[in-house]
């Protein structure tokens, strides 16, 4: 599994409430992305950044998503190309599901 942390500067003056409203409008789109296991939306008023933490089945699935319409929509929303950092994710503790998953 791969974790990708995506971030970008937020538009000046954007509040958490506005960000949440916007993300709720697009959240459903993430349910059908091939290879995406989980996505957490991020907002930091302190840093003036937003983005997401994505858990992917593979790096190939992540890169396929980020190379397509997703990137175009991100740039439209934030007027900037996102920063993406990839991490190998060998073990995931999922307390909600009551399980520990491995990448193998």
C-alpha positions in Angstrom: 0.0 0.0 0.0 1.0 3.6 -0.5 0.1 6.7 1.4 0.2 10.0 -0.5 0.1 13.3 1.3 -1.2 16.1 -0.9 -1.0 19.7 0.0 -1.4 23.2 -1.4 -1.9 26.8 -0.2 -5.5 27.6 0.6 -7.2 30.6 -1.0 -6.8 33.7 1.2 -9.6 34.0 3.8 -11.1 30.5 3.3 -12.6 29.3 6.5 -12.9 25.7 7.8 -16.7 25.9 7.3 -16.3 27.0 3.7 -13.7 24.3 3.1 -15.9 21.6 4.7 -18.9 22.7 2.6 -16.8 22.5 -0.6 -15.3 19.1 0.3 -18.8 17.7 1.0 -19.8 18.6 -2.5 -17.0 16.6 -4.0 -16.5 13.8 -1.5 -18.7 11.3 -3.3 -16.4 11.4 -6.3 -13.7 9.6 -4.3 -15.8 6.5 -3.7 -15.2 5.2 -7.3 -11.6 6.0 -7.9 -9.8 2.7 -8.7 -7.3 1.6 -6.1 -8.2 4.3 -3.5 -8.7 2.7 -0.1 -9.3 5.8 2.0 -9.1 9.6 1.8 -8.9 12.1 4.6 -9.4 15.8 3.7 -7.0 18.2 5.5 -7.3 21.9 6.5 -4.8 23.9 8.4 -5.7 27.5 9.1 -2.4 27.9 11.0 -0.3 26.9 7.9 -2.8 28.2 5.3 -2.8 24.8 3.6 -5.3 22.2 2.6 -5.1 18.8 0.9 -5.5 15.2 1.8 -4.1 12.0 3.0 -4.8 9.1 0.6 -4.3 5.4 1.2 -3.8 3.6 -2.1 -3.5 -0.1 -3.1 -0.5 0.8 -5.2 1.6 3.7 -6.3 0.5 3.0 -9.9 -3.1 3.6 -8.9 -2.1 6.9 -7.1 -0.1 8.1 -10.1 -2.9 7.3 -12.5 -5.3 9.3 -10.5 -3.0 12.3 -10.0 -2.1 12.4 -13.7 -5.7 12.9 -14.9 -8.8 14.8 -14.2 -8.1 14.9 -10.5 -5.1 17.2 -11.1 -7.1 19.5 -13.4 -9.8 19.8 -10.7 -7.3 20.5 -8.0 -5.6 23.3 -10.0 -9.1 24.8 -10.7 -10.0 24.7 -7.0 -6.7 26.0 -5.6 -5.1 27.8 -8.6 -1.8 25.9 -7.8 -0.2 22.6 -8.7 -0.3 20.4 -5.5 2.7 19.0 -3.7 2.5 15.2 -3.5 4.7 13.0 -1.2 4.5 9.2 -1.4 5.2 6.8 1.5 5.3 3.0 1.5 2.7 1.9 4.0 3.4 -1.7 5.1 1.0 -1.8 8.0 -2.3 0.0 8.7 -4.1 -0.2 12.1 -7.8 0.3 11.4 -9.6 0.7 14.7 -12.9 1.5 13.0 -12.9 -1.9 11.2 -11.2 -3.7 14.1 -8.3 -4.9 12.0 -4.6 -4.6 11.2 -3.9 -4.7 7.4 -0.6 -5.4 5.7 0.5 -4.5 2.3 1.5 -8.1 1.4 
